[in-house]
Structures are given as C-alpha cells and as structure tokens.
Amino acid sequence: MSLSPAITEALATLGALDRVVGRSDWCSTPAEVTRLPAVGSSLTPALERIAGLRPTHVLADASAGTQAEALGRLGQLETLPWLTVDDVVASTRRLGALTQREAEATTLAERLAALQTPPPASAPRVLLALDDVGGRPSEVWYVRADSLHGAALSAAGAQNVLEAPPSGQPALSIEALLRLDPPNVIVLAASNDPEAARARALETWSTLGPLAAVRAGRVEVVATPTALSTGPSILGTVEALRAALTRLATRP
C-alpha cells in the first residue's frame, strides 16, 4: 500500500506495481497506477478500505500529520523520508529491499544521486519559479536551492539565484522580486497541456516589465505533466531544464 505519489511512482519505475494493492487519492503517475484502489492519503486515510485490502506494508513519506498509529494497525508502516537527494536515494534502496527489486533500485538510486552534481562556476544564474494561475501576480513562489527541484536545476547546469533564500515560505513579494532582478527565469508548470501552460506563464510574466529578464526575453517555461513531481520523473525534469537553459543561451 503506497500513500505517497513519489513512492508510488518509484515503485512503478522499479517494476513493482504488482506488489501494490492500493494507492493514495493523489497517486496518478504513471497512468497505470490509477487502476489501483484509491484509499485517501496518509493524512486522511480511508481506514476501512485499507483494512479490506489487507496490506502487509503501508508506505508513506515522512510528512507531518501522517496518521501513523492508525495506519500501523493495518500493516507494517514504513515512513520513508523524501525531502533531499540523500533521502530519496536511501528510500529508493529501501523500496528495492521491500519489493525484491534490489538491482533495479540500485540503478535508479545511482541515477538519482547524480542530482547532486554541482553546476560549473560559470553557470547562468536562474530564478526557478512556480507557475502562477494567471493574471498579474502579487507574489512569486520559487524553488529553494536545497530542495529536490533545486538540485535538479543544479544538475541541469544552472546556479540558483537564491542560494541562501530568506527564511519562511518560498515566496517573493513583487517588490522583493524587483530588488532581486534575476538575470534569467525558468517557470515550472505541471500541465497536461504544455503549450497552453507555456503561453499562460509567459503572459503572466510579461506583466512584470521592469525585470531585466522580462525586458531581455530571458524567461523560459518548463511545462510537463510531471514538472513538479518528486518521484523518478524528476530526472526527466532535469533534461527539460537543460533544454530550457540551452534556449536561454541563444539569447543576448
């Protein structure tokens, strides 16, 4: 039983979906996992449905609020950390041991460990922002350098313009964004309609005309269905970020 989208995606990548009897309501990647019964989440589990599936193990990430006591009565609860590259590598190896997919897990763990590759000193400085719903934003949410997607940006060959971001929520007021004035911006958008998401994001950022990146046309968009996933598809996001950096490199 997997109650984490990232863990479910990792199990699918290891070829271990045949060992999974249920998933969280939020698990949708890859598409075949949606054929599994949905049983709520680790925060709001459908306990009767889970009990009916008789799992031997219940897998969840280490999120605060996980209903550990209740879930632990339904199967052996494994809470796997999933915040840093080291977390993901170790948890992937643990999934391999649980599902007898050790060789596959070793291969995947080694690929994920490559996210720790630092960018060259001459790498472009980039603000990695999250997609806005549209219109003129009042604040911009960004990706921290010490997050999984921050590691993906580094592995793609860029420096995070916010190497030491402010404490608190990863959001910049428009005033703070103008003071930062990043030379390059890449927007991450999770969408099943990449072209529409790209057009919407570029339209939103066009309203921030005083920014140097906007004036110079140095705003790029990475729009894929799994752009925000912290599962193994983050490796594909690295490649998409690398392609976006290549496009930015062709501009003055």
Residue pairs with C-beta under 8 A, 6 or more apart in sequence:
1 20
1 21
1 22
1 23
1 39
1 50
1 53
1 55
1 57
1 58
1 59
1 74
1 75
2 8
2 11
2 20
2 22
2 23
2 24
2 27
2 59
2 60
3 23
3 24
3 39
3 40
3 41
3 42
3 45
3 58
3 59
3 60
3 71
4 24
4 27
4 42
4 59
4 60
4 61
4 80
4 82
5 24
5 26
5 27
5 28
5 29
5 229
5 230
5 231
6 61
6 82
6 88
6 229
6 230
6 231
7 59
7 60
7 61
7 80
7 82
7 91
7 95
7 231
8 20
8 23
8 24
8 27
8 29
8 33
8 231
9 27
9 29
9 30
9 33
9 229
9 231
9 232
9 233
10 91
10 92
10 95
10 108
10 231
10 232
11 17
11 19
11 20
11 95
11 99
12 29
12 30
12 32
12 33
13 104
13 108
13 231
13 232
14 95
14 96
14 99
14 101
14 104
14 105
14 108
15 101
15 104
16 95
16 99
16 101
17 32
17 33
17 36
19 99
20 33
20 36
21 36
21 37
21 53
21 54
21 55
22 36
22 37
22 38
22 39
22 49
22 50
22 53
22 55
23 33
23 36
23 37
23 38
23 39
24 38
24 39
24 40
24 41
24 42
25 38
25 39
25 40
25 41
26 41
27 33
27 34
27 36
27 38
28 34
29 225
29 226
29 229
29 231
29 233
37 49
37 53
39 45
39 46
39 49
39 50
39 53
40 46
40 49
40 50
42 60
42 61
42 63
42 65
42 66
42 67
42 71
43 63
43 65
43 66
43 67
44 67
45 67
45 70
45 71
47 70
47 71
47 74
50 58
50 71
50 74
50 75
51 74
54 75
55 74
55 75
56 75
56 76
57 75
57 76
57 77
57 78
57 98
58 71
58 72
58 74
58 75
58 76
58 77
58 78
59 78
59 80
59 95
59 98
60 66
60 71
60 77
60 78
60 79
60 80
61 79
61 80
61 81
61 82
62 79
62 80
62 81
62 82
62 83
66 79
68 77
68 79
71 77
78 94
78 98
80 87
80 91
80 94
80 95
81 87
81 90
81 91
82 88
82 91
82 230
83 147
83 148
84 146
84 148
84 151
85 112
85 113
85 115
85 116
85 148
85 151
88 112
88 148
88 230
89 109
89 112
89 113
92 105
92 108
92 109
92 112
93 102
93 105
93 106
93 109
95 101
95 105
96 102
96 103
96 104
96 105
96 106
96 108
96 109
97 105
108 232
111 232
111 235
112 232
112 234
112 235
114 155
115 148
115 151
115 152
115 154
115 155
115 234
115 235
115 238
116 151
116 154
116 155
117 154
117 155
118 154
119 154
119 155
119 156
119 157
119 158
119 159
120 157
123 157
123 158
123 159
124 157
124 158
124 159
124 183
124 184
124 245
124 248
124 249
125 158
125 159
125 160
125 161
125 182
125 183
125 184
126 153
126 158
126 159
126 160
126 161
126 182
126 183
126 184
126 185
126 186
126 245
127 142
127 160
127 161
127 162
127 180
127 182
127 184
127 185
127 186
127 213
128 142
128 143
128 149
128 150
128 153
128 160
128 186
128 188
128 241
129 140
129 141
129 142
129 143
129 185
129 186
129 187
129 188
130 140
130 141
130 142
130 143
130 187
130 188
130 228
131 187
131 188
131 189
131 190
131 191
131 197
131 200
131 201
131 221
131 223
132 140
132 201
132 204
134 200
134 203
134 204
135 204
135 207
136 204
136 207
137 174
137 204
137 207
137 208
138 173
138 174
139 171
139 172
139 173
139 174
140 171
140 172
140 174
140 177
141 169
141 170
141 171
142 162
142 165
142 170
142 171
142 172
143 149
143 150
143 153
143 160
143 170
143 188
144 150
144 160
144 162
144 165
144 170
145 153
145 154
145 160
145 162
145 163
145 164
145 165
148 230
148 234
149 188
149 228
149 230
149 234
149 237
150 160
152 234
152 237
152 238
152 241
153 160
153 186
153 241
154 160
155 238
156 238
156 239
156 241
156 242
156 244
156 245
157 242
157 245
158 184
158 186
158 241
158 245
161 180
161 182
161 183
161 184
162 180
166 176
172 180
174 208
177 208
177 211
178 208
178 210
178 211
181 211
181 212
181 213
182 211
182 212
182 213
183 212
183 213
183 218
184 213
184 218
184 219
184 220
184 248
185 205
185 211
185 213
185 214
185 218
185 219
185 220
186 219
186 220
186 221
186 222
186 241
186 244
186 245
186 248
187 201
187 205
187 219
187 220
187 221
187 222
188 222
188 227
188 228
188 237
189 197
189 198
189 200
189 201
189 221
189 222
189 223
189 227
190 223
190 224
190 225
190 226
190 227
190 228
190 229
191 197
191 223
191 224
191 225
191 227
192 225
194 223
194 224
195 223
197 221
197 223
198 221
198 223
201 221
201 223
202 219
202 221
205 211
205 214
205 219
206 214
208 214
209 215
212 218
213 219
216 251
216 252
217 251
218 248
218 251
220 244
220 245
220 247
220 248
221 244
222 237
222 240
222 241
222 244
224 236
224 237
224 240
226 233
226 234
226 236
226 237
227 237
227 240
229 237
